[in-house]
Structures are given as structure tokens and as C-alpha cells.
Amino acid sequence: MNLNLSDLRAFVAVAEHSSFRAAAAELHLSQPALSRRIEKLEDALGVRLFDRTTRSVEMTAVGREFSRRARDLLNGLDESLLGIRDVASRIAGEVTVACVPSAVRYFLPGVLREYHARYPRIVVRLVDEGANEVLNMVVRNEADFGLNYIGTQEPDVEFEPVLREAFVVACPPGHPLAKKKQATWAELGQYDYMTVGKASGNRLLLDLALSEVPVRPHWYCEVRHVSTLVSLVEAGLGIAAVPRLAMPPGDHPTLKSVPLVDPTVTRTVGLIRRRGRSLSPAAQQLYDMLLATKVEAKSGLSRAGKRKAPRAAAG
């Protein structure tokens, strides 16, 4: 029996997506070309691997068993090749990572630089979206894994905490709050306050955390993204409560971060992946490198433990 690796990869892609269209897009093939590969594999094996209709694609019992063996075979081969330095530099592929924008600058530059040096022909596709869309992309298998602060309550998602960060008030350096070591939520109401809309995971997190606070700031301007808030603060339009990661590191000429207390509100950022779905070796390598990122306990940031993040931090 002569099995072609390309045919096996085509089969695994269809099995994972339960869709010829999605698998063809992932493999950069036309749907007819993908169908021919599956038919060729079925002919070689002498069995039917998929039950196909105009509306659905389902694996047969034999297909489900064969998919585990095929995936193990391909992953074992890819792992072996990634471990050989001279070969790894010539391996091509693609890894898709969905990530909330505030985490991109902090986590990814150093890791991506090292990853690209090891595997220069593997394309990393970053999709920077809001928390809900990042979660949906992972659940729908549109991303290999994600960096997010929600997902702990999803039964189909594994959440691995990496970093716990506090919310701070963002203000211009000349603002009265900029001179304080810390500020309370009640104090924010004395100034022009801006926030993200209710569709944002950050807004939900803050609303839950501040539900018992007697005096809460009233906003005069609402936007969709935290990055927009920071830009408006920098332009001198007011102040805003934002995650620490959303602020530039170190001293900044036009922005100042002040810790917020009474209460201190935190969120936990972690790696999310579809439960029960094994990552490709290329994606697993990048996942492990991100997981190993060391976080210093400073400026409201702290290394998160291997425990489940609290519900309030999930947003």
C-alpha cells in the first residue's frame, strides 16, 4: 500500500474542520483538488472515510479511528523534523494565533523573533481582535490557539493562565492624578472620564467588579477598543481606566499610569485552545514558547499560577 503524505494531511484537515471548504482554504487547494486527494486515499485504503451530503461532512467509524492514527503519524513526523536544526529551517507551514490587542506588544515580539529565527519558512498569522472574537475563533477552529482574558468558563476551551494584571488610570503627565501614587475609582468621577462600550469584555469585567462600589465614575465618551481610549487620553480628551498592558512600558512623554484601588481590579491573561484538539507541532512549539514567557512582578503585573482564573477575572 502506497500512502501519500499530502493525502494524509488533506484527510486530517477535513477531519478537523468537518468541512471541505475550510480544509481546502487551510491547505491552499481548490475543493475539487481536495476531493480528489480524499478519494485517492479512500481507494488506497479500500474503505470510506467520510459520509458526505450537500450540507454536511461526517467521518465514518473507520474514519474516526484512522484520523487518530493519521494525526499521530503526521505529528510524530513533524516533531522529528522540527527537532533537526538543518531541516527545521526549511520546513514550511502556517500557525494562526488570535490575540487581544493589548497583549500583542507585551507577549509576542520577543517570542516571534526567536520562533522566526528557528523556523523562517513557517508563517505566523496574528489576528488581533476583541476578546469575544478571539474566543470564538478558537472555538470554531479558525485559530490554532489564542491569547485572551476570557474563556475560563467555556466547556470547550482550555485556559492556561500566564499573567495577572491590574487596571490603572491612564492620564496625561500634567493631570492632577498623575502626581498621585494611587487613585480611587471615586476620584475618577471628578474628571472627564472615558470608557469602552458594553460589548467589550473589559467593560463587563469592570461593571462586575464595581457593582458594589457606591461612587462610580460617569463617562462622557464611549469607544469600542482600549487602544482608542489610550489614544484619546494621549490627545488630552480625558482619563480612562485601562489594563496595564494597554499602556506603554516605562516612562512615556505623553502618558502616565496610576494604580487604581478601592477596589483593585485585575484580569488574568492566558493561552486558550480548543479542548481535546491537539495542536500541530509547529503551533505547539509556539504555544510552549509563549507559555514559558517569564513575567516580572512589577507595575501591577504578576506571574499567574497554574490554577484556574477566578470568574471575575474572566470578564
ZAMARGU-4260 file (C-alpha; in steps of 0.2 Angstrom, whole numbers, plus 5000, padded with zeros to 4 digits):
<rodrens>
0) 5000/5000/5000 | 5007/5017/4995 | 5000/5031/5006 | 5005/5049/5001 | 5008/5062/5015
5) 4999/5075/5006 | 4984/5064/5005 | 4985/5061/5024 | 4987/5079/5028 | 4971/5083/5017
10) 4962/5069/5027 | 4967/5076/5044 | 4962/5094/5038 | 4944/5089/5033 | 4943/5078/5049
15) 4947/5093/5060 | 4936/5106/5051 | 4922/5094/5046 | 4922/5105/5030 | 4929/5103/5013
20) 4929/5121/5011 | 4938/5126/5027 | 4951/5112/5024 | 4954/5117/5006 | 4957/5135/5012
25) 4969/5129/5025 | 4979/5119/5013 | 4978/5132/4999 | 4969/5119/4987 | 4953/5120/4977
30) 4939/5110/4983 | 4939/5098/4968 | 4958/5095/4971 | 4955/5091/4989 | 4941/5079/4985
35) 4952/5070/4973 | 4965/5068/4987 | 4952/5061/4999 | 4945/5049/4985 | 4963/5043/4981
40) 4966/5039/5000 | 4949/5030/5001 | 4954/5020/4986 | 4971/5015/4993 | 4963/5010/5010
45) 4948/5002/5002 | 4936/5010/5014 | 4925/5025/5015 | 4932/5038/5027 | 4918/5051/5026
50) 4899/5052/5024 | 4896/5067/5013 | 4880/5076/5009 | 4877/5093/5001 | 4875/5100/5019
55) 4887/5090/5030 | 4903/5080/5031 | 4904/5067/5044 | 4918/5054/5047 | 4913/5036/5047
60) 4918/5024/5061 | 4933/5019/5051 | 4937/5037/5048 | 4937/5042/5066 | 4949/5028/5070
65) 4960/5032/5056 | 4960/5050/5060 | 4969/5047/5076 | 4982/5036/5068 | 4985/5048/5054
70) 4986/5063/5066 | 4999/5054/5077 | 5009/5049/5062 | 5010/5066/5055 | 5013/5075/5071
75) 5027/5062/5075 | 5035/5066/5058 | 5033/5085/5060 | 5040/5084/5078 | 5055/5074/5072
80) 5059/5087/5058 | 5057/5102/5069 | 5070/5094/5081 | 5083/5093/5067 | 5091/5110/5065
85) 5096/5109/5047 | 5079/5103/5042 | 5069/5114/5053 | 5075/5130/5044 | 5067/5123/5028
90) 5050/5117/5035 | 5036/5127/5028 | 5019/5129/5036 | 5007/5141/5045 | 5001/5145/5063
95) 4986/5156/5066 | 4986/5165/5083 | 4971/5175/5089 | 4976/5188/5102 | 4968/5203/5111
100) 4977/5219/5105 | 4983/5224/5122 | 4993/5208/5124 | 5002/5208/5107 | 5015/5221/5112
105) 5019/5213/5128 | 5020/5194/5124 | 5024/5192/5106 | 5038/5202/5099 | 5052/5193/5108
110) 5045/5176/5106 | 5041/5179/5087 | 5058/5184/5084 | 5065/5168/5091 | 5052/5157/5083
115) 5055/5165/5066 | 5074/5163/5068 | 5071/5144/5071 | 5058/5142/5058 | 5060/5155/5045
120) 5048/5147/5032 | 5033/5145/5044 | 5021/5159/5043 | 5013/5166/5059 | 4996/5174/5056
125) 4991/5185/5070 | 4973/5190/5071 | 4971/5204/5084 | 4953/5206/5089 | 4942/5209/5104
130) 4941/5196/5117 | 4924/5188/5111 | 4930/5186/5094 | 4947/5179/5099 | 4937/5166/5110
135) 4925/5162/5095 | 4940/5160/5083 | 4947/5146/5094 | 4930/5138/5097 | 4927/5137/5078
140) 4945/5131/5075 | 4949/5146/5065 | 4964/5149/5075 | 4976/5136/5082 | 4976/5145/5099
145) 4974/5162/5107 | 4979/5174/5120 | 4964/5181/5129 | 4957/5186/5146 | 4941/5176/5144
150) 4937/5158/5142 | 4939/5150/5159 | 4920/5146/5159 | 4919/5139/5142 | 4917/5120/5142
155) 4926/5118/5125 | 4941/5129/5130 | 4957/5125/5140 | 4963/5141/5148 | 4981/5142/5154
160) 4984/5157/5165 | 5000/5167/5161 | 4999/5184/5168 | 4988/5193/5180 | 4987/5212/5178
165) 4979/5227/5187 | 4968/5241/5179 | 4976/5258/5180 | 4970/5275/5176 | 4978/5282/5160
170) 4981/5301/5161 | 4992/5314/5153 | 5008/5318/5164 | 5001/5336/5168 | 4985/5329/5175
175) 4982/5331/5194 | 4980/5312/5196 | 4997/5309/5188 | 5006/5315/5204 | 4997/5303/5215
180) 5004/5286/5219 | 4987/5278/5218 | 4969/5284/5214 | 4952/5278/5219 | 4938/5274/5207
185) 4928/5288/5216 | 4941/5301/5212 | 4939/5297/5193 | 4922/5305/5194 | 4930/5322/5196
190) 4937/5322/5179 | 4932/5319/5161 | 4931/5300/5161 | 4930/5289/5145 | 4927/5270/5144
195) 4924/5256/5132 | 4907/5250/5126 | 4896/5237/5134 | 4901/5225/5120 | 4919/5225/5127
200) 4925/5211/5138 | 4934/5224/5148 | 4918/5234/5151 | 4909/5218/5158 | 4924/5214/5169
205) 4924/5232/5176 | 4905/5233/5178 | 4905/5216/5188 | 4920/5222/5199 | 4912/5239/5203
210) 4894/5233/5206 | 4896/5236/5224 | 4906/5252/5224 | 4895/5266/5230 | 4903/5280/5219
215) 4907/5276/5202 | 4914/5287/5188 | 4901/5293/5175 | 4908/5293/5157 | 4906/5306/5144
220) 4914/5297/5129 | 4912/5278/5124 | 4923/5269/5112 | 4925/5251/5105 | 4943/5247/5109
225) 4955/5250/5123 | 4968/5256/5111 | 4957/5270/5105 | 4954/5275/5124 | 4973/5277/5126
230) 4975/5287/5110 | 4961/5299/5116 | 4969/5301/5133 | 4986/5305/5125 | 4977/5318/5114
235) 4971/5326/5131 | 4952/5322/5130 | 4951/5315/5147 | 4956/5300/5158 | 4952/5281/5157
240) 4953/5265/5166 | 4963/5253/5156 | 4973/5236/5158 | 4991/5239/5162 | 4996/5230/5146
245) 4987/5243/5136 | 4999/5257/5142 | 5017/5260/5135 | 5031/5252/5146 | 5042/5263/5157
250) 5042/5282/5157 | 5032/5290/5142 | 5032/5308/5137 | 5013/5310/5135 | 5005/5296/5145
255) 5005/5291/5164 | 4999/5276/5173 | 4992/5277/5190 | 4987/5261/5200 | 4968/5260/5204
260) 4962/5255/5221 | 4946/5253/5232 | 4944/5241/5224 | 4959/5234/5214 | 4953/5226/5199
265) 4963/5213/5189 | 4961/5202/5174 | 4970/5186/5170 | 4978/5184/5153 | 4981/5167/5147
270) 4983/5155/5132 | 4967/5147/5126 | 4965/5132/5115 | 4951/5120/5110 | 4949/5107/5122
275) 4953/5089/5116 | 4961/5096/5100 | 4980/5093/5098 | 4990/5107/5091 | 5001/5104/5076
280) 5019/5103/5081 | 5023/5120/5074 | 5008/5128/5083 | 5013/5118/5099 | 5031/5124/5098
285) 5025/5142/5098 | 5012/5139/5111 | 5025/5132/5123 | 5037/5147/5119 | 5023/5159/5124
290) 5019/5149/5140 | 5037/5149/5145 | 5037/5168/5144 | 5043/5175/5161 | 5034/5189/5168
295) 5041/5201/5181 | 5030/5206/5196 | 5031/5224/5194 | 5019/5238/5188 | 5004/5229/5193
300) 5009/5213/5183 | 5012/5196/5191 | 5015/5179/5186 | 4999/5169/5186 | 4999/5152/5194
305) 4993/5135/5186 | 4976/5137/5194 | 4960/5142/5186 | 4957/5160/5185 | 4943/5167/5195
310) 4927/5171/5187 | 4928/5190/5189 | 4945/5190/5180 | 4937/5181/5165 | 4927/5196/5160
</rodrens>
